[in-house]
Amino acid sequence: MPEVARLLSLSRGSAYALVREGTIPALRMGGRWIIPKRRFHAWLDGLTEEGRR
């Protein structure tokens, strides 16, 4: 999660909040959140495409 927060220029708490609300694609495995790298980058690419329109 710290890597995702750093990539998005967010605090760690804000990144966790976005994961919990479903904005950032993630999976819950036990007590941990897993963010699949390919899904995250696809989601991020979609955000940058929306910004270009």
C-alpha positions in Angstrom: 0.0 0.0 0.0 2.8 2.5 0.6 3.9 2.2 -3.0 0.4 2.9 -4.3 0.1 5.9 -1.9 3.4 7.2 -3.2 2.5 6.7 -6.9 -0.8 8.6 -6.3 0.8 11.3 -4.1 -1.6 10.4 -1.3 -1.2 9.6 2.4 -1.3 6.0 3.3 -4.6 6.5 5.1 -6.1 8.1 2.0 -5.0 5.2 -0.1 -6.6 2.7 2.3 -9.8 4.8 2.3 -9.9 4.6 -1.5 -9.3 0.9 -1.4 -12.1 0.3 1.2 -14.6 2.3 -0.9 -13.7 0.4 -4.0 -12.2 3.3 -6.0 -8.8 1.6 -6.2 -9.1 -2.0 -7.4 -8.0 -4.4 -4.6 -8.7 -7.8 -3.1 -9.1 -8.6 0.6 -7.1 -11.6 1.6 -7.3 -12.4 5.3 -6.5 -9.2 7.1 -4.5 -7.7 4.2 -5.4 -5.7 1.1 -3.8 -6.9 -2.1 -3.6 -4.6 -5.1 -3.0 -6.6 -8.3 -0.4 -4.7 -10.3 -2.0 -5.2 -13.7 -5.5 -4.2 -12.5 -4.0 -1.2 -10.7 -2.1 0.0 -13.8 -5.1 -0.6 -16.0 -7.2 1.5 -13.6 -4.6 4.2 -13.6 -4.4 4.2 -17.4 -8.2 4.7 -17.5 -7.9 7.7 -15.2 -5.3 9.3 -17.5 -7.4 8.6 -20.6 -10.4 10.3 -18.9 -8.3 13.3 -18.2 -7.4 13.7 -21.9 -11.0 14.0 -23.1 
